[in-house]
Structure formats: structure tokens, C-alpha cells
Amino acid sequence: MIPRMPSIFKLLPAYLLTVCLQIPSFTAHAQEVPVPAAPQLDARGYLLVDHNSGAILAESNADERLEPASLTKIMTAYVVFRELAKGKLSLDDEVLISEKAWRTGGSKMFIEVGKRVTISDLLHGMIVQSGNDASVALAEHIAGTEATFAELMNSHAERLGMNDTHFVNATGLPDPEHYITPRDIVKVTTATIREFPEYYAWYALPDFTYNNIKQANRNRLLGQDPSVDGVKTGHTQAAGYCLVASALREGQRLTSVVMGTNSESSRARDSLALLNYGYRFFETHNPYPGGLPLEQLRIWSGDTTELPVGPLRDLFITIPRGKYAELTAELQPAGTINAPVAWGDMVGEIVFKLGDTEIKREPAVALADVGRGGILRRALDSVLQLF
């Protein structure tokens, strides 16, 4: 339980109070291990991030604009998933295959011009077989042309905060105006896993058969590490060999991005090196569930005198393995809290420290609506605030 403040403090302005929060107890699964430097990879850019906390565990050139090749299809699929969620599409809808889609070069699922193929099959062909033909067919069905679909992709990229990304096609085929950064590709990958877990499961499929042609998933890590359940490979001569990988071990999910390596084996080896480094030396905890009060703060001129305050969403924190006992948290109110206050209004911050070092701040919000009090309550609180 969070320790309650002595009643004398209830008369003090909220901004004068810093509430020490109790960190829930945790039984360590591993002893403390010193954290060495992250692996140095022979790649143009790479990134390792904890899925829930967003903590960056390793990076190099993470903000450099690079050719994504078929990593593009993570966004292509995400746009389709959004259309499905809105009810604008159904997995059973049939798509008429154009000559343009049929003729698209590179990897294929081998659809045929003039035939009708379901959205479900096209998604499987794009996700598992990396079919460029499937990508174009989906783009044309949703937006009329691939170029218009690319505008949708860019709109979603902007909404997700992918500020160094620009798409001109749905496939990732080379174009000087088609680029993404390792940091940005993590954003759409995270959104996919979080928003569409039922569709994300398709990224773990080992193979897919269409038109009597069976093709294996190009992500080698699926067969090497049972904790890996995605995500997508990419390759062109200009982009090199790329891989976005995500793994789930003992409840902790990490996502790695490796771009611009020189072979299929190196992109798999480098991705596994990043994932193993992250799991070996870091752990992630959820000390405070979202929506549960951490403390009752004084609210003035309201129809009640106490306001429940806590995180809006689950709070995840990533720390070096074995350091949980050194983790502390404080609730720092933003200032005097006056009614009215609506549920979800930010009223302060939860500050995490590891030892004496601040490592993260998260918003603390009102977890109830508090309206204005009556005339007597407002008058009494006005007098109290003078002191």
C-alpha cells in the first residue's frame, strides 16, 4: 500500500508536498549482473528497445534515414489492419488482381492477373512470403492506386510520430524518396503488436502456401529461437539485408532493428546478439497498474477534499538486472489542485530513481471527476489557502 500522509500535511499546498511511493515487492529471478557496453554491429543502423517501457537498450545511427526494403510492408500491413478494424474491409473480401500487381518485380506470392484473391490470402502472402505483388494488390484495392495508398501510409506515419519516414510505395522497392529510420520502424512495429495482436500472430507463421507454391518465412530467427515471434525481413542491393525481430521471454518483450548488413546470416546473427544482450542484462517491471490510485491529494474548492491520483496506463520501467531493490518512486504534484478537475487531467508526475539517479518520469492524473463545491466549501478553502 502507498503510505498515507499525516493529516497535518493536508493543509499545505499540494506543490509543497512530494509523496514517497512504495515500490511493490518483487522476488528477483537473477543476481545482479554488471551491464557491459552493447554489442557493436557491422550494420548501417540498429536499435534495441523494450516494447512496454520504450527504454532504448542499444542503438547506432538510429535516426539515420535508410532504405527499408521490405520492412516497408510492416506499415503496409498496419494500414490494412486499421481498415479492417474500421469495418471498411473484411478478410473474406475478394480483390481483383491488376496487371500492375501481377507484373511487380521482386519477391512474389504468385497471384495471377484477372483472378480474385481474398484479403486474408493477400495479407498472408505479404507477411509470410513478402510478396510484392500482394502488397500492390492490397494497396490498389484500398486506395485505388499504389501512390494514393502511399499517402495513407505517410498519414499513419505522421500520426505515430515517425518524423523521419517517407513512403512512395507499398513494397519497399528502391526509390530515393522512400526511406525510414530504425527508430521509426520500431514505432509502427510497436503499434502493430499493441493494437492488433490477433494479426501480429501471423508474423510467426513458418510458411504459407498459395497457388500450390509453398514458401518459407524469410525470418531465420523463427526457427532458431522459440521466443522470437516476428517480425519482417527486407533486402535489396541498395538497402542490404534488414530484419526487425521481436521476442517474448518471461513476460518481457524486446524488439530489435538491424538495417544494412551484408548477408542473411549476419542480419539474423546480429539481431539475436541484440536480443540476448537485452535479456541478459535488463529486466522490466510494472510496479503501478494503470487506473489504480497511488495517493489521495488535497483538492481545493471542490465537492470533496481528496482527489485520487495515479497513472492513466500501466507503468513499465526497465532497469539493469538485479537492481530492483534500488528502485524508488515519488509523486510530485504539479501545483495547487483546484476544482473542477476531470478524470484523466494531469496533476503531477511520478518520478522514478535508481539510487540517486532519475531514470524516468510519467504523468500522474486525476482518477475521478471532482466538481466545484458549494459556497461554504469554497469560502472555507479560500481561508485555509491563505495559511
N, C-alpha and C positions, 0 to 999 in steps of 0.2 A: 504494500500500500504506500501511497505517497504521504509523507509526513505532513500533518496539518500545522498551519502557522498559529502561534499563540494569539489569543484574542486581542491583546494589546496592539498587534500589528495591523489589525483590521481597520484601525482608524487612520493609518498612514496612507498617503497617496500611493497608488499602485506602482508608480515609476520608481519609488524608493525601495521597493522590495525585489529581491532576487530569490526565488524559491528553489532550494536544492531538491532535486528529484531523485527518488530511489531507483537505481537500476535493478530490474528483476534478476534474481539469482540464476546462475547457469552453471551446469556441470561441464567442465572442459573435456573435450574428446581427445585433445592432443596437448603435449607440453609446449611451452614457449620455444619458438624457433627464431633465431636471428634472421632478418629479412635481407638477403643479398640483392645486388642490382639485378634488374630484369634482364632476360636474355637479349643479346644483340643479334638481330637477324639480318640476313642479306636480302632485304626486301625494300622496295621503294617507300613503303609506308605500312605501319601496322599499329594495332591498338588492342588492348585487353581491358574489358570493363565488366564490373559486376552488374548483372541485369537489374536487380532490385534497388540497390543503393545508388547506382550510377557512378561508383568510385572507379577512377582510372588507375589500373594496376601496372600498366606498361604502355609505352607509346613511343613512336618515332614518325615524324612527318605526318602526324595525324590530321593536320589541317591543309595538307598539300592536295591540290586538285589533280586527280589521277583518272586515267581511263578505267572505267569499271568493268568493261566487257559484260559477261552475262550476270554479274552481280546486279545489273540493271533490273533483272527480272524479279528481284525481291520487291522493288517498287511496283513493277507491272502487276504482280500478283496482289500486292496490297490494295491497289486501286480496284481490282476486280472484287476482292473480298469486301471492300467498302460498298460497292454497288450491290453485291449480294445481300449485305446487311440492311441496306435501304429498301430491299424488296424490288429493286429495278431489274434484277436478274434472278434466274433460278438455275440450279446446277443441271437441271434436265433440259433447259433451253438449247435449241439446236442452232449452230452457226453455219451459214453458207460460206464455204471456203473460196476466197477470191484467187485469181491468178497471181496477184502480187504476193499474197501469203504463201502460196504454193511454191513460187519461184525464189523466196527469200533464202539466201545462202547461209552457210554455217551449219551448226547442229540442227537436226530436224527430228520431228516425231513422225514424219512421212504421211501427213494428211494429203488428200487429193483434191485438185481443183474441181469445183462444182458439187462436191459431196457435202453432206451436213454432219457436223460433229458436235457433241454436247459440250456445254461449258465445263462440266466435270472432266471429261476426257482431255480437253484442251489445257485445263489447269494442271492435270497430272502430267501431260506431255511437256509442259513448260517447266514445271517444278522438278520433276524427276529426270526427264530426258533432255532438259534445257533446249527445247525445240523453239528455234527462231520462228518457224512457220506458225506454231501455235500462238506465240506472242503477238504476231502481226494479226492473226485471225481474231484474237480476243480484242485487240486494240480497235480494229475496224468495226467489230460488232458493237462495241460500247460507244465509240465516238465518231464513227463514220469514216475517219481516216486515221492513219498512224500519227500524223503530225498533230491532229487535234487531240488525240489521246495523250501525246507528249505534253500538251498544255495542262491536261488534268494531272499528270504526274508532277509537273512543276508546281501546281497549286497545292497538292498534298505535301510536297517537299517544303514549301514555304510554311504551311501550317504546322509542320513537325519541327520547324526551326533548322532545316537543312540549308543553311545560308550560303554554302559554297558548292552547291549542286546545280547542274542544269542538264535536262534531258532533251534530246531531239528525236529519240526513237524508243520503241518498247523492247528492243532486243539487246542493245549494248554493242551493236556493230559500230566500228570506228567512225568518229566524226569529231572534228576539232572543237565543236561547241558542246560536246557530250562529255561530262565529267562529274566526279563526286570525290569526296574526301573519306578517309577511313572513319573519322568521327561522325560524318553524316550518315554513312551506311549503317552504323550502329543504331542511329535514331529510328530508321524505318524498320530495321530488324526487331528492335525492342517493341515498337508499336505493333508489329505483326504478332509477336509471341504473346503480348499482353491482351490485345483486342480479339485475336482470332485463334485461340488455342486449338480449336477443332480442325481448322485448316492447316495450322502450323504442323500438325502431326504428319501431314503428307510429305514434309521435307525429310522425314526419316525413312521413307519407303525405299527399300533396297533396289527395286526395279519397277518397270512399268511396261506393259505390252499393249501395243496398238497396231492394227493392220497386220497382225501376226508377226510383228517385229518386236522382240524383247530387248530393251536397253537397260543397262545398269545405271544406278545413280552414280554420278561422277565424283561424289564426295567420298574419298577413300577412308576418312575417319569413321564413317558409319560402321565399317567392318572391323576397325581396329580398336575402337574404344566404345564399349556399350553405353557410356554416359552421354555420348555425342548424339544429338537428335536433329541436327541440321547444320548449315542452312543451305549455302549455294556456292558453287564454283563458277569461275569465269576464266576465259582465255582468248586472247587474240595476240597476234605477233607484237602489236604495239603495246598492249596492256600487260603482257607477260601472264604468268599464272597467278590467279587470285582465289581466295577462299574466305568466306565468312562461316565460322563454326560456332556452335553453341552447345553447351553441355550442362547437365544437371547431376550434381553429386551431393548426396546427403542434404538435399533441400537448397543447396546453393547453386545458382545458375551464373555461369560466366559466358561471355560472348567475345570471340576474337575476330579480328580482321587482319588478313595478310594480303597485300597487294604488290604485284610486280616482282614475283620470284621467277626463277629461271626454269622450273620444271614442275610436273605434277607431284613428284615425290617431295620436293622442297617445300611446296605450299602446305602439304599435309604434315610434314615433319615440323615446320616452323609453327603451325597452328597448334599442334599437340604440345610443343615446347612451351608456348604461352599459357595454354590451359593448365598444364601440370604445374607450372610456376605459380599461377594464381591460387590453385587449390592447395598447394604445399605450404604457402606462406601467408595466406589470408583467410579470414573467416567473416561471415556476415550474420548479423543478428537483427531481430525485430523486437526491440525492448518495449515499444509502446504501440499497441494496435490502434489503428485509425478509429476515430469517433468515440473513444473512451476518455473520460475526464482524467487529467493528471492533477488538477488543483482547482479549488474554488477561489476566484479572485473577487475582491471588493468591486462592486459596480455602484455608481452614484446616480441618484435621481431616478432610480428605476422602480418597477413594481415588485422587485426583490432586491436583496442586498448582496447576493452572491451569484457569480457567473461561472459555470463550469467551463474549463479551458483545457484544450488538448490538441493533438494532431488531427487534421482532417482525414489523412490517409495513414496506412501503416508506415511507420518509420523504420527504415533499414539503415544500418551502419556497418561499414566494412573496416576491419581493423587487422593489424598483424596477428597471426595465430598465437594464442596463448596470452593475449593482453587484455582479455575481457575484464579481469578484476581491477584494472586501472581505469576503466571507462566511467566517467561521471557525466551528469547532465544537470542543467539549470534552466529554469523557466524565467525568462526576462521579459516582464511586461513592457509594452511599447510606451506607456504613459498612463495617465489617469483615464479610467474607463467610465464614460458617461452614457446613460441610456438615451435613446433606444439603441440596441445592438441586435443585429440579425445573426442567425445561425450561419457559421462559416466566415464571419468577419475576422480579419486578422487582428489580434490584440497583443501580440508579442512574438517571441522567438524561443525555441528550445535549442540550447547551446550544448553541444557535446564536446567533451575534452578527454584526451588520453594523457593522463598525468597532468602536466601544466600546459599542454599544447591544445589549442582549439582545433578541432578537425571537421566540424560540420555545424551548420545552423539550419533549422527547419521552422516553418511558420507554426505558431500556436494560434488557434482560432477559437471563437466562441462556439460552444456546443449546445446552445439554447438561444431562443429568442427572448429578449427582455425589453418590455415596453417601458414608456415613461411612467413614473409613479405619480401619485396624487399630489395635490398642492402641499399637504403637510409633509410628505416624504421629501419632496424637492426642497422645501424650506429647511427641514432638519439637516439634510445632507449639505446644503449650502453653508450652514453654520459650522458643521463638522469639518468641512474642507478648509475653512479659514484657519483651523488649528493644525 
